[in-house]
Amino acid sequence: MRRRMWTESGLAAVTAVLAVVTAVDAEWVEWLFGVDPDGGSGALELGLVVALAVVSLVLAALARRHRLAARRPQPA
């Protein structure tokens, strides 16, 4: 249970950092893949920011749930 909580916490942090990096400088997508799929409109980058933020929030909520479950006393 602890390993799962730490994995979810770590992935939540990574996705949050990627969301912030994408919001600040969205050009990394074009640079990394060498294509501009949205034709310069920024729609892909906006979608990435939203998706990464949602994934980060979900992972953080799951990590919190597992942390609270691990703290709860187990029935005998």
C-alpha atoms as a printed R data frame, in Angstrom:
   type eleno elety resid chain resno      x      y       z
1  ATOM     1    CA   MET     A     1  0.000  0.000   0.000
2  ATOM     2    CA   ARG     A     2  2.860  2.384   0.815
3  ATOM     3    CA   ARG     A     3  4.621  1.727  -2.470
4  ATOM     4    CA   ARG     A     4  1.417  2.459  -4.353
5  ATOM     5    CA   MET     A     5  0.930  5.736  -2.475
6  ATOM     6    CA   TRP     A     6  4.497  6.857  -3.228
7  ATOM     7    CA   THR     A     7  4.169  5.856  -6.880
8  ATOM     8    CA   GLU     A     8  0.952  7.837  -7.227
9  ATOM     9    CA   SER     A     9  2.502 10.810  -5.440
10 ATOM    10    CA   GLY     A    10  5.555 10.748  -7.667
11 ATOM    11    CA   LEU     A    11  3.510 10.474 -10.852
12 ATOM    12    CA   ALA     A    12  1.241 13.295  -9.659
13 ATOM    13    CA   ALA     A    13  4.304 15.497  -9.172
14 ATOM    14    CA   VAL     A    14  5.720 14.614 -12.596
15 ATOM    15    CA   THR     A    15  2.446 15.315 -14.396
16 ATOM    16    CA   ALA     A    16  2.019 18.589 -12.484
17 ATOM    17    CA   VAL     A    17  5.511 19.719 -13.494
18 ATOM    18    CA   LEU     A    18  4.820 18.782 -17.121
19 ATOM    19    CA   ALA     A    19  1.550 20.743 -17.020
20 ATOM    20    CA   VAL     A    20  3.349 23.828 -15.711
21 ATOM    21    CA   VAL     A    21  6.204 23.484 -18.207
22 ATOM    22    CA   THR     A    22  3.706 23.120 -21.052
23 ATOM    23    CA   ALA     A    23  1.736 26.146 -19.857
24 ATOM    24    CA   VAL     A    24  4.889 28.267 -19.654
25 ATOM    25    CA   ASP     A    25  6.639 27.076 -22.822
26 ATOM    26    CA   ALA     A    26  4.496 24.959 -25.109
27 ATOM    27    CA   GLU     A    27  7.128 24.798 -27.847
28 ATOM    28    CA   TRP     A    28  8.701 21.698 -26.313
29 ATOM    29    CA   VAL     A    29  6.032 19.551 -27.952
30 ATOM    30    CA   GLU     A    30  6.974 20.707 -31.451
31 ATOM    31    CA   TRP     A    31 10.670 20.561 -30.608
32 ATOM    32    CA   LEU     A    32 10.529 17.019 -29.217
33 ATOM    33    CA   PHE     A    33  8.396 15.475 -31.955
34 ATOM    34    CA   GLY     A    34  9.417 17.741 -34.825
35 ATOM    35    CA   VAL     A    35  5.831 18.385 -35.961
36 ATOM    36    CA   ASP     A    36  3.214 21.065 -35.408
37 ATOM    37    CA   PRO     A    37 -0.035 19.062 -35.398
38 ATOM    38    CA   ASP     A    38 -2.310 21.988 -34.518
39 ATOM    39    CA   GLY     A    39 -0.881 24.336 -37.123
40 ATOM    40    CA   GLY     A    40  0.339 26.848 -34.561
41 ATOM    41    CA   SER     A    41 -3.036 27.440 -32.916
42 ATOM    42    CA   GLY     A    42 -1.938 26.167 -29.511
43 ATOM    43    CA   ALA     A    43 -4.955 23.866 -29.152
44 ATOM    44    CA   LEU     A    44 -2.815 20.783 -28.661
45 ATOM    45    CA   GLU     A    45 -0.784 22.459 -25.938
46 ATOM    46    CA   LEU     A    46 -3.895 23.696 -24.156
47 ATOM    47    CA   GLY     A    47 -5.348 20.193 -24.302
48 ATOM    48    CA   LEU     A    48 -2.102 18.810 -22.902
49 ATOM    49    CA   VAL     A    49 -2.115 21.268 -20.006
50 ATOM    50    CA   VAL     A    50 -5.708 20.398 -19.126
51 ATOM    51    CA   ALA     A    51 -5.160 16.641 -19.465
52 ATOM    52    CA   LEU     A    52 -1.950 16.688 -17.417
53 ATOM    53    CA   ALA     A    53 -3.586 18.802 -14.705
54 ATOM    54    CA   VAL     A    54 -6.544 16.422 -14.480
55 ATOM    55    CA   VAL     A    55 -4.280 13.371 -14.321
56 ATOM    56    CA   SER     A    56 -2.187 15.067 -11.640
57 ATOM    57    CA   LEU     A    57 -5.242 15.851  -9.514
58 ATOM    58    CA   VAL     A    58 -6.609 12.319  -9.852
59 ATOM    59    CA   LEU     A    59 -3.269 10.771  -8.899
60 ATOM    60    CA   ALA     A    60 -2.910 13.110  -5.931
61 ATOM    61    CA   ALA     A    61 -6.417 12.195  -4.737
62 ATOM    62    CA   LEU     A    62 -5.656  8.484  -5.062
63 ATOM    63    CA   ALA     A    63 -2.383  8.901  -3.167
64 ATOM    64    CA   ARG     A    64 -4.192 10.757  -0.403
65 ATOM    65    CA   ARG     A    65 -6.841  8.060  -0.207
66 ATOM    66    CA   HIS     A    66 -4.191  5.352   0.104
67 ATOM    67    CA   ARG     A    67 -2.259  7.363   2.705
68 ATOM    68    CA   LEU     A    68 -5.379  7.763   4.828
69 ATOM    69    CA   ALA     A    69 -6.261  4.097   4.429
70 ATOM    70    CA   ALA     A    70 -2.785  3.079   5.584
71 ATOM    71    CA   ARG     A    71 -3.116  5.242   8.713
72 ATOM    72    CA   ARG     A    72 -6.469  3.744   9.666
73 ATOM    73    CA   PRO     A    73 -6.223  1.041  12.337
74 ATOM    74    CA   GLN     A    74 -6.789 -2.417  10.906
75 ATOM    75    CA   PRO     A    75 -9.551 -4.546  12.463
76 ATOM    76    CA   ALA     A    76 -8.320 -7.485  14.522
